Amino acid sequence: MKTFNIALKTINDVKDFVNMVNKYDFDVDLSTGRYVVDAKSIMGIFSLDLSKSIKVEVHTDDCDKFIEEVTPFMI
């Protein structure tokens, strides 16, 4: 499992991030505070406080390509 932080500042950032995550068959969770949502759920992401950094948990060890793709969102 890999963990890192991202920032999703605009609606387009959220849409682009969800599209990236949905290309992969492993699970990815996002969390802020005590809330955890599925990163493949656009409605779930909009329920988070997007003004803060978002913790990403990737539930696989083979995620180098995914991490490379989401690098523009990393803090």
Secondary structure, DSSP 8 states (H G I E B T S, - for coil): -EEEEE---SHHHHHHHHHHHTTSSS-EEEEETTEEEETT-HHHHHTS-TTS-EEEEES-S--HHHHHHHGGGB-
